[in-house]
Amino acid sequence: MSISLVWNKIEINDRKISKEVASEFTIKNGLFYYEISSKDGINIDRPFENLAKDIVKKIKENIDNEPNETVEQKLERIKERNIFERKREKEVKCC
């Protein structure tokens, strides 16, 4: 799983949390951190690009763990595991 903290509206100077606190939180929790402005078009693509790169990296690492499988078999195994995990998450969620 890849999680990002995205701070939008950086053009507004009324911050409730400092940049340092947000950055420290993301480092401590292993998250990506981006400051963007959809109004001014600043860094809009960056979170999506890096998230996609991280997902591909994790898939490759997972694929490399089973050297006797074909790429298609590995991708199918990952897909099945993700479906199982999503079903389990739905069962665990309550109210």
Residue pairs with C-beta under 8 A, 6 or more apart in sequence:
2 32
2 51
2 54
2 55
2 58
3 31
3 32
4 31
4 32
4 33
4 34
4 47
4 50
4 51
5 22
5 25
5 26
5 31
5 32
5 33
5 34
6 34
6 35
6 36
6 47
7 22
7 33
7 34
7 35
7 36
8 36
8 37
8 38
9 37
9 38
9 39
10 35
10 36
10 37
10 42
11 37
11 39
11 40
19 35
22 33
23 33
25 31
26 32
26 33
27 33
32 47
32 50
32 51
32 54
34 43
34 46
34 47
34 50
35 42
35 43
36 42
36 43
36 44
36 46
36 47
37 43
37 44
38 44
59 75
59 78
62 74
62 78
63 71
63 74
63 75
63 78
66 74
66 77
69 77
